[in-house]
């Protein structure tokens, strides 16, 4: 998708790429191959693309819900009690809206945990509180 979108972003001289990621523990969880490793790779691509595209005002960030999310990947066999504790996919809407806006023009190479997003803060402050450098795993690259 980046290969298809980036030429248009370069032509316009600005833009936003938001990669959807997941919890680091889930990336390494047994049985999550190839999904987990592909998300780990996407996070490092986020770091590389953020650097490569910074000069033309294209920001690149990773956004994760912050926990198990009720999506199409959850098998129907999961019991209602387990589903009740899952995050709703809409949890990503406030940070995604901000990341896609002009207000996020200087925010790049980060991963935002939507579960940590605080709607009581101005969006830029909420983003800083809910983020860390993309690609970080357990405090180091």
N, C-alpha and C positions, 0 to 999 in steps of 0.2 A: 504494500500500500504506500509506503514511504517513497518507493521508486516512482510510483505513478503520481503522487501528490507534490513531491518536492520541486519538480520543474515549474509548476504553476506558482508555488510559493516564492521561488527564486525570482520569477518574472514579476511578481507583485511587490517584491522587496520586503515582505513581512508575512507572518502567519503563525499558526499554532499547531503542534502535533501533540496529542495526548494519547499515550500508550496505556492500555488497561493491564494492570499487573495483579499480583497476589501476594499474600503473606510469605515471608522467606521460609518459615517452617514448612508450609505447604509445598513450596518449590522442591524441597528435599524429602518429602514424605514418600514412603514406600508405596508403590502402585500408581504414582502420579507421573510416570514417564510415558510419553514424551511431553505431556502438558507442563509439568513443573520446570523441567530444564529449558523448555522453549520460552517460558516467562522469565527465567533467569537471563537468558540470552537477550530478550527484549529489553530488560533493564539496563544491560550494558550497552546495547544499541542506543538507548535513551541518552546515556552519558556521551557516547561518541557523536551522535547526531546533534546534541545540544552544542558541543564544541564546534563541529563542522559548520553549523548553520547560524551561529551567534552573530557573525559579521553582517548577515543580511536580515537581522531582526526576526528570525524564526525561532520561537521557543519550542523546546521539546521536554516534556515531563511525563512521569509515570503516575498513574492514579490507581489505587487499590481500594476496594470497599472496606477492608479492615477486619475481615473475618468471613466465616462461612456465609454465603449469600444464596438466597433462594433464586436460582437461575435454572435454565434448561439443562444444566449439567447435573443437577441433583436427580437421582433416579426416583421414579414413582414409589419404589418400595420403602423410601425413608419415612419413618413413622411421623404422625402429626406432632408428637411431643418434640422431636428433634427439629422439625421444620419451624416450630414456634420460636425457637431461639435463634433462628437465622436472620441475618440482615436482609432488608428489602433492597432490591436493586436501585431504588430511587435515592439511596443514601449518597450515591456519587453525584447527584445533580448539582447541589450547591458548589462543591469544589470544581466540577467540570465546567459549570457556567462561568466561574471566575477565570479558570485557566484559558477558556476560549475567548475571553474578553480582552479589550485593549488595556485594561487595568493591570494585566499580568505581564506586560511587555518586558520587564526586566527579570522575570522569574523563570529560570531554565535549569535543566539538569537535575531536577528534584523528583522525589517520589512523595506523593501526598497520600496519607491514610485517611480516607473519608470518615471513618469512625471517630477520628480525633478532631475533625473539623468542628469549630465552635461558631455557631451562628450568632452568638451574642457579641462576637468581635467584628471589627471591620474586616472585610474579606482578605486584605493583604496580611493582616495580623493572624487571621485564622489559618491562612496558607502557611505562614512561617511556623506556627505552632504545630501544625499537622504534617510537617514535612521533614525530610532528611535528604541527604545526597542520594541520588539514584545509584544503584549498583552496590551499595553498602550491604554487607552481610555480616551480622555479628560484630559490628564496629570496625570492620576492615574490608578492603576490596578483595 
